[in-house]
C-alpha cells in the first residue's frame, strides 16, 4: 500500500495580514527602492501583535482604570 502524499503550502503575506487583523497590503512597503520581499513581510508580521487581541486588552485595561 502506498503512503498518501500531502503537500503543505506556506500562507501568503496577504493571508498572514488578514489573520493578524490588518488590511491587505499593510506590510507591502517599499524596501531599498523595491517592493518588500516576502521574507521581510513575514518578519514584520511575526514581530507584530493581532490587532483584535490588542484592542480587547486595551479596552479591559481602560475599564479597570475607570473602575478605580
mmCIF file as Biopython writes it, N, C-alpha, C and O atoms, coordinates in Angstrom:
data_model
#
loop_
_atom_site.group_PDB
_atom_site.id
_atom_site.type_symbol
_atom_site.label_atom_id
_atom_site.label_alt_id
_atom_site.label_comp_id
_atom_site.label_asym_id
_atom_site.label_entity_id
_atom_site.label_seq_id
_atom_site.pdbx_PDB_ins_code
_atom_site.Cartn_x
_atom_site.Cartn_y
_atom_site.Cartn_z
_atom_site.occupancy
_atom_site.B_iso_or_equiv
_atom_site.auth_seq_id
_atom_site.auth_asym_id
_atom_site.pdbx_PDB_model_num
ATOM 1   N N  . UNK A ? 1  ? 0.831   -1.185 0.000  1.0 0.0 1  A 1 
ATOM 2   C CA . UNK A ? 1  ? 0.000   0.000  0.000  1.0 0.0 1  A 1 
ATOM 3   C C  . UNK A ? 1  ? 0.875   1.247  0.000  1.0 0.0 1  A 1 
ATOM 4   O O  . UNK A ? 1  ? 1.882   1.321  0.704  1.0 0.0 1  A 1 
ATOM 5   N N  . UNK A ? 2  ? 0.477   2.200  -0.785 1.0 0.0 2  A 1 
ATOM 6   C CA . UNK A ? 2  ? 1.272   3.415  -0.939 1.0 0.0 2  A 1 
ATOM 7   C C  . UNK A ? 2  ? 0.889   4.476  0.093  1.0 0.0 2  A 1 
ATOM 8   O O  . UNK A ? 2  ? -0.287  4.643  0.417  1.0 0.0 2  A 1 
ATOM 9   N N  . UNK A ? 3  ? 1.898   5.194  0.607  1.0 0.0 3  A 1 
ATOM 10  C CA . UNK A ? 3  ? 1.667   6.271  1.575  1.0 0.0 3  A 1 
ATOM 11  C C  . UNK A ? 3  ? 0.982   7.453  0.877  1.0 0.0 3  A 1 
ATOM 12  O O  . UNK A ? 3  ? 1.338   7.786  -0.254 1.0 0.0 3  A 1 
ATOM 13  N N  . UNK A ? 4  ? 0.011   8.088  1.532  1.0 0.0 4  A 1 
ATOM 14  C CA . UNK A ? 4  ? -0.600  9.273  0.912  1.0 0.0 4  A 1 
ATOM 15  C C  . UNK A ? 4  ? 0.404   10.415 0.842  1.0 0.0 4  A 1 
ATOM 16  O O  . UNK A ? 4  ? 1.217   10.596 1.748  1.0 0.0 4  A 1 
ATOM 17  N N  . UNK A ? 5  ? 0.342   11.174 -0.228 1.0 0.0 5  A 1 
ATOM 18  C CA . UNK A ? 5  ? 1.244   12.306 -0.427 1.0 0.0 5  A 1 
ATOM 19  C C  . UNK A ? 5  ? 0.527   13.586 -0.029 1.0 0.0 5  A 1 
ATOM 20  O O  . UNK A ? 5  ? -0.507  13.928 -0.603 1.0 0.0 5  A 1 
ATOM 21  N N  . UNK A ? 6  ? 1.074   14.293 0.953  1.0 0.0 6  A 1 
ATOM 22  C CA . UNK A ? 6  ? 0.496   15.543 1.414  1.0 0.0 6  A 1 
ATOM 23  C C  . UNK A ? 6  ? 1.398   16.695 1.003  1.0 0.0 6  A 1 
ATOM 24  O O  . UNK A ? 6  ? 2.625   16.596 1.040  1.0 0.0 6  A 1 
ATOM 25  N N  . UNK A ? 7  ? 0.768   17.774 0.616  1.0 0.0 7  A 1 
ATOM 26  C CA . UNK A ? 7  ? 1.501   18.978 0.279  1.0 0.0 7  A 1 
ATOM 27  C C  . UNK A ? 7  ? 0.993   20.091 1.182  1.0 0.0 7  A 1 
ATOM 28  O O  . UNK A ? 7  ? -0.200  20.392 1.210  1.0 0.0 7  A 1 
ATOM 29  N N  . UNK A ? 8  ? 1.908   20.693 1.913  1.0 0.0 8  A 1 
ATOM 30  C CA . UNK A ? 8  ? 1.556   21.802 2.780  1.0 0.0 8  A 1 
ATOM 31  C C  . UNK A ? 8  ? 2.144   23.054 2.158  1.0 0.0 8  A 1 
ATOM 32  O O  . UNK A ? 8  ? 3.339   23.119 1.870  1.0 0.0 8  A 1 
ATOM 33  N N  . UNK A ? 9  ? 1.288   24.052 1.953  1.0 0.0 9  A 1 
ATOM 34  C CA . UNK A ? 9  ? 1.795   25.286 1.351  1.0 0.0 9  A 1 
ATOM 35  C C  . UNK A ? 9  ? 1.935   26.362 2.421  1.0 0.0 9  A 1 
ATOM 36  O O  . UNK A ? 9  ? 1.240   26.344 3.437  1.0 0.0 9  A 1 
ATOM 37  N N  . UNK A ? 10 ? 2.826   27.278 2.178  1.0 0.0 10 A 1 
ATOM 38  C CA . UNK A ? 10 ? 3.032   28.424 3.066  1.0 0.0 10 A 1 
ATOM 39  C C  . UNK A ? 10 ? 1.956   29.460 2.738  1.0 0.0 10 A 1 
ATOM 40  O O  . UNK A ? 10 ? 1.636   29.684 1.570  1.0 0.0 10 A 1 
ATOM 41  N N  . UNK A ? 11 ? 1.401   30.091 3.781  1.0 0.0 11 A 1 
ATOM 42  C CA . UNK A ? 11 ? 0.415   31.131 3.516  1.0 0.0 11 A 1 
ATOM 43  C C  . UNK A ? 11 ? 1.116   32.347 2.934  1.0 0.0 11 A 1 
ATOM 44  O O  . UNK A ? 11 ? 2.298   32.578 3.191  1.0 0.0 11 A 1 
ATOM 45  N N  . UNK A ? 12 ? 0.384   33.115 2.152  1.0 0.0 12 A 1 
ATOM 46  C CA . UNK A ? 12 ? 0.960   34.307 1.531  1.0 0.0 12 A 1 
ATOM 47  C C  . UNK A ? 12 ? 1.016   35.440 2.556  1.0 0.0 12 A 1 
ATOM 48  O O  . UNK A ? 12 ? 0.327   35.384 3.574  1.0 0.0 12 A 1 
ATOM 49  N N  . UNK A ? 13 ? 1.822   36.460 2.302  1.0 0.0 13 A 1 
ATOM 50  C CA . UNK A ? 13 ? 1.842   37.594 3.213  1.0 0.0 13 A 1 
ATOM 51  C C  . UNK A ? 13 ? 0.457   38.236 3.372  1.0 0.0 13 A 1 
ATOM 52  O O  . UNK A ? 13 ? 0.110   38.683 4.465  1.0 0.0 13 A 1 
ATOM 53  N N  . UNK A ? 14 ? -0.325  38.285 2.312  1.0 0.0 14 A 1 
ATOM 54  C CA . UNK A ? 14 ? -1.676  38.855 2.394  1.0 0.0 14 A 1 
ATOM 55  C C  . UNK A ? 14 ? -2.558  38.020 3.310  1.0 0.0 14 A 1 
ATOM 56  O O  . UNK A ? 14 ? -3.319  38.571 4.106  1.0 0.0 14 A 1 
ATOM 57  N N  . UNK A ? 15 ? -2.469  36.698 3.210  1.0 0.0 15 A 1 
ATOM 58  C CA . UNK A ? 15 ? -3.242  35.829 4.095  1.0 0.0 15 A 1 
ATOM 59  C C  . UNK A ? 15 ? -2.803  36.015 5.549  1.0 0.0 15 A 1 
ATOM 60  O O  . UNK A ? 15 ? -3.634  36.011 6.457  1.0 0.0 15 A 1 
ATOM 61  N N  . UNK A ? 16 ? -1.508  36.175 5.764  1.0 0.0 16 A 1 
ATOM 62  C CA . UNK A ? 16 ? -0.993  36.398 7.120  1.0 0.0 16 A 1 
ATOM 63  C C  . UNK A ? 16 ? -1.493  37.727 7.672  1.0 0.0 16 A 1 
ATOM 64  O O  . UNK A ? 16 ? -1.843  37.817 8.849  1.0 0.0 16 A 1 
ATOM 65  N N  . UNK A ? 17 ? -1.531  38.759 6.830  1.0 0.0 17 A 1 
ATOM 66  C CA . UNK A ? 17 ? -2.052  40.052 7.258  1.0 0.0 17 A 1 
ATOM 67  C C  . UNK A ? 17 ? -3.513  39.923 7.678  1.0 0.0 17 A 1 
ATOM 68  O O  . UNK A ? 17 ? -3.920  40.485 8.695  1.0 0.0 17 A 1 
ATOM 69  N N  . UNK A ? 18 ? -4.290  39.195 6.908  1.0 0.0 18 A 1 
ATOM 70  C CA . UNK A ? 18 ? -5.704  39.006 7.237  1.0 0.0 18 A 1 
ATOM 71  C C  . UNK A ? 18 ? -5.870  38.267 8.555  1.0 0.0 18 A 1 
ATOM 72  O O  . UNK A ? 18 ? -6.741  38.612 9.353  1.0 0.0 18 A 1 
ATOM 73  N N  . UNK A ? 19 ? -5.044  37.252 8.791  1.0 0.0 19 A 1 
ATOM 74  C CA . UNK A ? 19 ? -5.117  36.515 10.054 1.0 0.0 19 A 1 
ATOM 75  C C  . UNK A ? 19 ? -4.757  37.396 11.246 1.0 0.0 19 A 1 
ATOM 76  O O  . UNK A ? 19 ? -5.257  37.189 12.351 1.0 0.0 19 A 1 
ATOM 77  N N  . UNK A ? 20 ? -3.898  38.369 11.021 1.0 0.0 20 A 1 
ATOM 78  C CA . UNK A ? 20 ? -3.476  39.276 12.089 1.0 0.0 20 A 1 
ATOM 79  C C  . UNK A ? 20 ? -4.456  40.424 12.290 1.0 0.0 20 A 1 
ATOM 80  O O  . UNK A ? 20 ? -4.301  41.216 13.220 1.0 0.0 20 A 1 
ATOM 81  N N  . UNK A ? 21 ? -5.470  40.522 11.421 1.0 0.0 21 A 1 
ATOM 82  C CA . UNK A ? 21 ? -6.467  41.585 11.541 1.0 0.0 21 A 1 
ATOM 83  C C  . UNK A ? 21 ? -6.059  42.874 10.860 1.0 0.0 21 A 1 
ATOM 84  O O  . UNK A ? 21 ? -6.623  43.929 11.149 1.0 0.0 21 A 1 
ATOM 85  N N  . UNK A ? 22 ? -5.086  42.809 9.960  1.0 0.0 22 A 1 
ATOM 86  C CA . UNK A ? 22 ? -4.628  44.004 9.245  1.0 0.0 22 A 1 
ATOM 87  C C  . UNK A ? 22 ? -5.257  44.026 7.857  1.0 0.0 22 A 1 
ATOM 88  O O  . UNK A ? 22 ? -5.709  42.998 7.354  1.0 0.0 22 A 1 
ATOM 89  N N  . UNK A ? 23 ? -5.282  45.202 7.247  1.0 0.0 23 A 1 
ATOM 90  C CA . UNK A ? 23 ? -5.824  45.266 5.895  1.0 0.0 23 A 1 
ATOM 91  C C  . UNK A ? 23 ? -4.806  44.717 4.894  1.0 0.0 23 A 1 
ATOM 92  O O  . UNK A ? 23 ? -3.604  44.678 5.161  1.0 0.0 23 A 1 
ATOM 93  N N  . UNK A ? 24 ? -5.309  44.301 3.755  1.0 0.0 24 A 1 
ATOM 94  C CA . UNK A ? 24 ? -4.442  43.750 2.709  1.0 0.0 24 A 1 
ATOM 95  C C  . UNK A ? 24 ? -3.370  44.766 2.312  1.0 0.0 24 A 1 
ATOM 96  O O  . UNK A ? 24 ? -3.662  45.948 2.130  1.0 0.0 24 A 1 
ATOM 97  N N  . UNK A ? 25 ? -2.150  44.304 2.183  1.0 0.0 25 A 1 
ATOM 98  C CA . UNK A ? 25 ? -1.056  45.158 1.754  1.0 0.0 25 A 1 
ATOM 99  C C  . UNK A ? 25 ? -0.436  46.004 2.854  1.0 0.0 25 A 1 
ATOM 100 O O  . UNK A ? 25 ? 0.402   46.860 2.568  1.0 0.0 25 A 1 
ATOM 101 N N  . UNK A ? 26 ? -0.823  45.789 4.093  1.0 0.0 26 A 1 
ATOM 102 C CA . UNK A ? 26 ? -0.309  46.594 5.213  1.0 0.0 26 A 1 
ATOM 103 C C  . UNK A ? 26 ? 1.218   46.545 5.283  1.0 0.0 26 A 1 
ATOM 104 O O  . UNK A ? 26 ? 1.851   47.560 5.575  1.0 0.0 26 A 1 
ATOM 105 N N  . UNK A ? 27 ? 1.809   45.399 5.023  1.0 0.0 27 A 1 
ATOM 106 C CA . UNK A ? 27 ? 3.267   45.264 5.096  1.0 0.0 27 A 1 
ATOM 107 C C  . UNK A ? 27 ? 3.932   45.397 3.726  1.0 0.0 27 A 1 
ATOM 108 O O  . UNK A ? 27 ? 5.147   45.240 3.609  1.0 0.0 27 A 1 
ATOM 109 N N  . UNK A ? 28 ? 3.147   45.683 2.697  1.0 0.0 28 A 1 
ATOM 110 C CA . UNK A ? 28 ? 3.680   45.794 1.332  1.0 0.0 28 A 1 
ATOM 111 C C  . UNK A ? 28 ? 4.204   47.213 1.120  1.0 0.0 28 A 1 
ATOM 112 O O  . UNK A ? 28 ? 3.540   48.056 0.518  1.0 0.0 28 A 1 
ATOM 113 N N  . UNK A ? 29 ? 5.408   47.452 1.629  1.0 0.0 29 A 1 
ATOM 114 C CA . UNK A ? 29 ? 6.000   48.788 1.563  1.0 0.0 29 A 1 
ATOM 115 C C  . UNK A ? 29 ? 7.243   48.753 0.672  1.0 0.0 29 A 1 
ATOM 116 O O  . UNK A ? 29 ? 7.719   47.683 0.293  1.0 0.0 29 A 1 
ATOM 117 N N  . UNK A ? 30 ? 7.748   49.915 0.351  1.0 0.0 30 A 1 
ATOM 118 C CA . UNK A ? 30 ? 8.988   49.978 -0.418 1.0 0.0 30 A 1 
ATOM 119 C C  . UNK A ? 30 ? 10.156  49.713 0.512  1.0 0.0 30 A 1 
ATOM 120 O O  . UNK A ? 30 ? 10.231  50.272 1.606  1.0 0.0 30 A 1 
ATOM 121 N N  . UNK A ? 31 ? 11.063  48.860 0.074  1.0 0.0 31 A 1 
ATOM 122 C CA . UNK A ? 31 ? 12.222  48.483 0.872  1.0 0.0 31 A 1 
ATOM 123 C C  . UNK A ? 31 ? 13.442  48.479 -0.031 1.0 0.0 31 A 1 
ATOM 124 O O  . UNK A ? 31 ? 13.521  47.692 -0.975 1.0 0.0 31 A 1 
ATOM 125 N N  . UNK A ? 32 ? 14.391  49.356 0.255  1.0 0.0 32 A 1 
ATOM 126 C CA . UNK A ? 32 ? 15.599  49.512 -0.567 1.0 0.0 32 A 1 
ATOM 127 C C  . UNK A ? 32 ? 15.247  49.841 -2.016 1.0 0.0 32 A 1 
ATOM 128 O O  . UNK A ? 32 ? 15.882  49.357 -2.953 1.0 0.0 32 A 1 
ATOM 129 N N  . UNK A ? 33 ? 14.223  50.676 -2.175 1.0 0.0 33 A 1 
ATOM 130 C CA . UNK A ? 33 ? 13.835  51.126 -3.509 1.0 0.0 33 A 1 
ATOM 131 C C  . UNK A ? 33 ? 12.997  50.147 -4.303 1.0 0.0 33 A 1 
ATOM 132 O O  . UNK A ? 33 ? 12.672  50.422 -5.458 1.0 0.0 33 A 1 
ATOM 133 N N  . UNK A ? 34 ? 12.637  49.012 -3.723 1.0 0.0 34 A 1 
ATOM 134 C CA . UNK A ? 34 ? 11.834  47.996 -4.406 1.0 0.0 34 A 1 
ATOM 135 C C  . UNK A ? 34 ? 10.716  47.543 -3.479 1.0 0.0 34 A 1 
ATOM 136 O O  . UNK A ? 34 ? 10.743  47.844 -2.286 1.0 0.0 34 A 1 
ATOM 137 N N  . UNK A ? 35 ? 9.731   46.820 -4.013 1.0 0.0 35 A 1 
ATOM 138 C CA . UNK A ? 35 ? 8.720   46.258 -3.107 1.0 0.0 35 A 1 
ATOM 139 C C  . UNK A ? 35 ? 9.377   45.309 -2.105 1.0 0.0 35 A 1 
ATOM 140 O O  . UNK A ? 35 ? 10.323  44.597 -2.442 1.0 0.0 35 A 1 
ATOM 141 N N  . UNK A ? 36 ? 8.875   45.305 -0.892 1.0 0.0 36 A 1 
ATOM 142 C CA . UNK A ? 36 ? 9.462   44.475 0.166  1.0 0.0 36 A 1 
ATOM 143 C C  . UNK A ? 36 ? 9.374   42.998 -0.207 1.0 0.0 36 A 1 
ATOM 144 O O  . UNK A ? 36 ? 8.334   42.548 -0.689 1.0 0.0 36 A 1 
ATOM 145 N N  . UNK A ? 37 ? 10.451  42.234 0.010  1.0 0.0 37 A 1 
ATOM 146 C CA . UNK A ? 37 ? 10.388  40.799 -0.250 1.0 0.0 37 A 1 
ATOM 147 C C  . UNK A ? 37 ? 9.486   40.116 0.784  1.0 0.0 37 A 1 
ATOM 148 O O  . UNK A ? 37 ? 9.286   40.634 1.883  1.0 0.0 37 A 1 
ATOM 149 N N  . UNK A ? 38 ? 8.952   38.965 0.424  1.0 0.0 38 A 1 
ATOM 150 C CA . UNK A ? 38 ? 8.063   38.233 1.325  1.0 0.0 38 A 1 
ATOM 151 C C  . UNK A ? 38 ? 8.719   37.956 2.676  1.0 0.0 38 A 1 
ATOM 152 O O  . UNK A ? 38 ? 8.054   38.008 3.710  1.0 0.0 38 A 1 
ATOM 153 N N  . UNK A ? 39 ? 10.011  37.663 2.673  1.0 0.0 39 A 1 
ATOM 154 C CA . UNK A ? 39 ? 10.715  37.360 3.922  1.0 0.0 39 A 1 
ATOM 155 C C  . UNK A ? 39 ? 10.616  38.529 4.898  1.0 0.0 39 A 1 
ATOM 156 O O  . UNK A ? 39 ? 10.344  38.327 6.081  1.0 0.0 39 A 1 
ATOM 157 N N  . UNK A ? 40 ? 10.832  39.740 4.413  1.0 0.0 40 A 1 
ATOM 158 C CA . UNK A ? 40 ? 10.742  40.927 5.270  1.0 0.0 40 A 1 
ATOM 159 C C  . UNK A ? 40 ? 9.311   41.133 5.756  1.0 0.0 40 A 1 
ATOM 160 O O  . UNK A ? 40 ? 9.087   41.547 6.893  1.0 0.0 40 A 1 
ATOM 161 N N  . UNK A ? 41 ? 8.341   40.841 4.883  1.0 0.0 41 A 1 
ATOM 162 C CA . UNK A ? 41 ? 6.935   40.995 5.274  1.0 0.0 41 A 1 
ATOM 163 C C  . UNK A ? 41 ? 6.560   39.982 6.349  1.0 0.0 41 A 1 
ATOM 164 O O  . UNK A ? 41 ? 5.861   40.322 7.304  1.0 0.0 41 A 1 
ATOM 165 N N  . UNK A ? 42 ? 7.019   38.736 6.201  1.0 0.0 42 A 1 
ATOM 166 C CA . UNK A ? 42 ? 6.750   37.720 7.229  1.0 0.0 42 A 1 
ATOM 167 C C  . UNK A ? 42 ? 7.397   38.123 8.557  1.0 0.0 42 A 1 
ATOM 168 O O  . UNK A ? 42 ? 6.801   37.939 9.618  1.0 0.0 42 A 1 
ATOM 169 N N  . UNK A ? 43 ? 8.594   38.664 8.499  1.0 0.0 43 A 1 
ATOM 170 C CA . UNK A ? 43 ? 9.297   39.102 9.717  1.0 0.0 43 A 1 
ATOM 171 C C  . UNK A ? 43 ? 8.501   40.218 10.403 1.0 0.0 43 A 1 
ATOM 172 O O  . UNK A ? 43 ? 8.334   40.214 11.623 1.0 0.0 43 A 1 
ATOM 173 N N  . UNK A ? 44 ? 8.017   41.163 9.608  1.0 0.0 44 A 1 
ATOM 174 C CA . UNK A ? 44 ? 7.188   42.252 10.142 1.0 0.0 44 A 1 
ATOM 175 C C  . UNK A ? 44 ? 5.960   41.700 10.854 1.0 0.0 44 A 1 
ATOM 176 O O  . UNK A ? 44 ? 5.624   42.126 11.958 1.0 0.0 44 A 1 
ATOM 177 N N  . UNK A ? 45 ? 5.302   40.757 10.215 1.0 0.0 45 A 1 
ATOM 178 C CA . UNK A ? 45 ? 4.095   40.172 10.797 1.0 0.0 45 A 1 
ATOM 179 C C  . UNK A ? 45 ? 4.423   39.356 12.037 1.0 0.0 45 A 1 
ATOM 180 O O  . UNK A ? 45 ? 3.650   39.342 12.995 1.0 0.0 45 A 1 
ATOM 181 N N  . UNK A ? 46 ? 5.553   38.682 12.025 1.0 0.0 46 A 1 
ATOM 182 C CA . UNK A ? 46 ? 5.951   37.885 13.179 1.0 0.0 46 A 1 
ATOM 183 C C  . UNK A ? 46 ? 6.296   38.730 14.390 1.0 0.0 46 A 1 
ATOM 184 O O  . UNK A ? 46 ? 6.187   38.268 15.526 1.0 0.0 46 A 1 
ATOM 185 N N  . UNK A ? 47 ? 6.716   39.973 14.154 1.0 0.0 47 A 1 
ATOM 186 C CA . UNK A ? 47 ? 7.068   40.882 15.248 1.0 0.0 47 A 1 
ATOM 187 C C  . UNK A ? 47 ? 5.901   41.763 15.680 1.0 0.0 47 A 1 
ATOM 188 O O  . UNK A ? 47 ? 6.056   42.623 16.547 1.0 0.0 47 A 1 
ATOM 189 N N  . UNK A ? 48 ? 4.733   41.548 15.078 1.0 0.0 48 A 1 
ATOM 190 C CA . UNK A ? 48 ? 3.575   42.374 15.429 1.0 0.0 48 A 1 
ATOM 191 C C  . UNK A ? 48 ? 2.608   41.592 16.318 1.0 0.0 48 A 1 
ATOM 192 O O  . UNK A ? 48 ? 2.848   40.432 16.653 1.0 0.0 48 A 1 
ATOM 193 N N  . UNK A ? 49 ? 1.523   42.246 16.686 1.0 0.0 49 A 1 
ATOM 194 C CA . UNK A ? 49 ? 0.512   41.614 17.532 1.0 0.0 49 A 1 
ATOM 195 C C  . UNK A ? 49 ? -0.833  41.667 16.823 1.0 0.0 49 A 1 
ATOM 196 O O  . UNK A ? 49 ? -1.089  42.566 16.022 1.0 0.0 49 A 1 
ATOM 197 N N  . UNK A ? 50 ? -1.684  40.704 17.120 1.0 0.0 50 A 1 
ATOM 198 C CA . UNK A ? 50 ? -3.001  40.644 16.491 1.0 0.0 50 A 1 
ATOM 199 C C  . UNK A ? 50 ? -3.818  41.848 16.954 1.0 0.0 50 A 1 
ATOM 200 O O  . UNK A ? 50 ? -3.978  42.075 18.154 1.0 0.0 50 A 1 
ATOM 201 N N  . UNK A ? 51 ? -4.327  42.610 16.000 1.0 0.0 51 A 1 
ATOM 202 C CA . UNK A ? 51 ? -4.999  43.864 16.331 1.0 0.0 51 A 1 
ATOM 203 C C  . UNK A ? 51 ? -6.250  43.658 17.184 1.0 0.0 51 A 1 
ATOM 204 O O  . UNK A ? 51 ? -6.508  44.451 18.090 1.0 0.0 51 A 1 
ATOM 205 N N  . UNK A ? 52 ? -7.017  42.628 16.917 1.0 0.0 52 A 1 
ATOM 206 C CA . UNK A ? 52 ? -8.240  42.383 17.682 1.0 0.0 52 A 1 
ATOM 207 C C  . UNK A ? 52 ? -7.912  42.058 19.140 1.0 0.0 52 A 1 
ATOM 208 O O  . UNK A ? 52 ? -8.609  42.506 20.051 1.0 0.0 52 A 1 
ATOM 209 N N  . UNK A ? 53 ? -6.867  41.290 19.354 1.0 0.0 53 A 1 
ATOM 210 C CA . UNK A ? 53 ? -6.457  40.931 20.719 1.0 0.0 53 A 1 
ATOM 211 C C  . UNK A ? 53 ? -5.943  42.169 21.450 1.0 0.0 53 A 1 
ATOM 212 O O  . UNK A ? 53 ? -6.276  42.376 22.617 1.0 0.0 53 A 1 
ATOM 213 N N  . UNK A ? 54 ? -5.146  42.984 20.789 1.0 0.0 54 A 1 
ATOM 214 C CA . UNK A ? 54 ? -4.616  44.195 21.421 1.0 0.0 54 A 1 
ATOM 215 C C  . UNK A ? 54 ? -5.747  45.151 21.797 1.0 0.0 54 A 1 
ATOM 216 O O  . UNK A ? 54 ? -5.709  45.779 22.855 1.0 0.0 54 A 1 
ATOM 217 N N  . UNK A ? 55 ? -6.745  45.257 20.933 1.0 0.0 55 A 1 
ATOM 218 C CA . UNK A ? 55 ? -7.891  46.124 21.246 1.0 0.0 55 A 1 
ATOM 219 C C  . UNK A ? 55 ? -8.643  45.589 22.463 1.0 0.0 55 A 1 
ATOM 220 O O  . UNK A ? 55 ? -9.019  46.354 23.352 1.0 0.0 55 A 1 
ATOM 221 N N  . UNK A ? 56 ? -8.860  44.284 22.500 1.0 0.0 56 A 1 
ATOM 222 C CA . UNK A ? 56 ? -9.548  43.654 23.629 1.0 0.0 56 A 1 
ATOM 223 C C  . UNK A ? 56 ? -8.818  43.959 24.939 1.0 0.0 56 A 1 
ATOM 224 O O  . UNK A ? 56 ? -9.438  44.356 25.925 1.0 0.0 56 A 1 
ATOM 225 N N  . UNK A ? 57 ? -7.509  43.771 24.939 1.0 0.0 57 A 1 
ATOM 226 C CA . UNK A ? 57 ? -6.710  44.021 26.146 1.0 0.0 57 A 1 
ATOM 227 C C  . UNK A ? 57 ? -6.769  45.498 26.543 1.0 0.0 57 A 1 
ATOM 228 O O  . UNK A ? 57 ? -6.929  45.820 27.720 1.0 0.0 57 A 1 
ATOM 229 N N  . UNK A ? 58 ? -6.643  46.386 25.567 1.0 0.0 58 A 1 
ATOM 230 C CA . UNK A ? 58 ? -6.670  47.820 25.861 1.0 0.0 58 A 1 
ATOM 231 C C  . UNK A ? 58 ? -8.008  48.241 26.456 1.0 0.0 58 A 1 
ATOM 232 O O  . UNK A ? 58 ? -8.045  49.046 27.386 1.0 0.0 58 A 1 
ATOM 233 N N  . UNK A ? 59 ? -9.102  47.706 25.932 1.0 0.0 59 A 1 
ATOM 234 C CA . UNK A ? 59 ? -10.423 48.049 26.477 1.0 0.0 59 A 1 
ATOM 235 C C  . UNK A ? 59 ? -10.589 47.533 27.901 1.0 0.0 59 A 1 
ATOM 236 O O  . UNK A ? 59 ? -11.188 48.210 28.737 1.0 0.0 59 A 1 
ATOM 237 N N  . UNK A ? 60 ? -10.070 46.350 28.186 1.0 0.0 60 A 1 
ATOM 238 C CA . UNK A ? 60 ? -10.168 45.813 29.547 1.0 0.0 60 A 1 
ATOM 239 C C  . UNK A ? 60 ? -9.329  46.627 30.520 1.0 0.0 60 A 1 
ATOM 240 O O  . UNK A ? 60 ? -9.737  46.836 31.662 1.0 0.0 60 A 1 
ATOM 241 N N  . UNK A ? 61 ? -8.164  47.089 30.084 1.0 0.0 61 A 1 
ATOM 242 C CA . UNK A ? 61 ? -7.330  47.951 30.929 1.0 0.0 61 A 1 
ATOM 243 C C  . UNK A ? 61 ? -8.051  49.273 31.202 1.0 0.0 61 A 1 
ATOM 244 O O  . UNK A ? 61 ? -8.064  49.761 32.332 1.0 0.0 61 A 1 
ATOM 245 N N  . UNK A ? 62 ? -8.651  49.846 30.152 1.0 0.0 62 A 1 
ATOM 246 C CA . UNK A ? 62 ? -9.389  51.106 30.308 1.0 0.0 62 A 1 
ATOM 247 C C  . UNK A ? 62 ? -10.561 50.923 31.279 1.0 0.0 62 A 1 
ATOM 248 O O  . UNK A ? 62 ? -10.817 51.796 32.108 1.0 0.0 62 A 1 
ATOM 249 N N  . UNK A ? 63 ? -11.271 49.797 31.181 1.0 0.0 63 A 1 
ATOM 250 C CA . UNK A ? 63 ? -12.380 49.521 32.100 1.0 0.0 63 A 1 
ATOM 251 C C  . UNK A ? 63 ? -11.874 49.414 33.543 1.0 0.0 63 A 1 
ATOM 252 O O  . UNK A ? 63 ? -12.493 49.943 34.466 1.0 0.0 63 A 1 
ATOM 253 N N  . UNK A ? 64 ? -10.757 48.733 33.724 1.0 0.0 64 A 1 
ATOM 254 C CA . UNK A ? 64 ? -10.199 48.546 35.070 1.0 0.0 64 A 1 
ATOM 255 C C  . UNK A ? 64 ? -9.758  49.890 35.650 1.0 0.0 64 A 1 
ATOM 256 O O  . UNK A ? 64 ? -9.964  50.146 36.836 1.0 0.0 64 A 1 
ATOM 257 N N  . UNK A ? 65 ? -9.160  50.740 34.835 1.0 0.0 65 A 1 
ATOM 258 C CA . UNK A ? 65 ? -8.736  52.068 35.305 1.0 0.0 65 A 1 
ATOM 259 C C  . UNK A ? 65 ? -9.932  52.948 35.621 1.0 0.0 65 A 1 
ATOM 260 O O  . UNK A ? 65 ? -9.883  53.745 36.558 1.0 0.0 65 A 1 
ATOM 261 N N  . UNK A ? 66 ? -10.998 52.814 34.858 1.0 0.0 66 A 1 
ATOM 262 C CA . UNK A ? 66 ? -12.201 53.622 35.097 1.0 0.0 66 A 1 
ATOM 263 C C  . UNK A ? 66 ? -12.889 53.203 36.396 1.0 0.0 66 A 1 
ATOM 264 O O  . UNK A ? 66 ? -13.497 54.032 37.072 1.0 0.0 66 A 1 
ATOM 265 N N  . UNK A ? 67 ? -12.793 51.917 36.746 1.0 0.0 67 A 1 
ATOM 266 C CA . UNK A ? 67 ? -13.404 51.430 37.973 1.0 0.0 67 A 1 
ATOM 267 C C  . UNK A ? 67 ? -12.694 51.934 39.218 1.0 0.0 67 A 1 
ATOM 268 O O  . UNK A ? 67 ? -13.302 52.027 40.285 1.0 0.0 67 A 1 
ATOM 269 N N  . UNK A ? 68 ? -11.411 52.261 39.092 1.0 0.0 68 A 1 
ATOM 270 C CA . UNK A ? 68 ? -10.632 52.714 40.252 1.0 0.0 68 A 1 
ATOM 271 C C  . UNK A ? 68 ? -10.763 54.152 40.417 1.0 0.0 68 A 1 
ATOM 272 O O  . UNK A ? 68 ? -10.181 54.723 41.339 1.0 0.0 68 A 1 
#
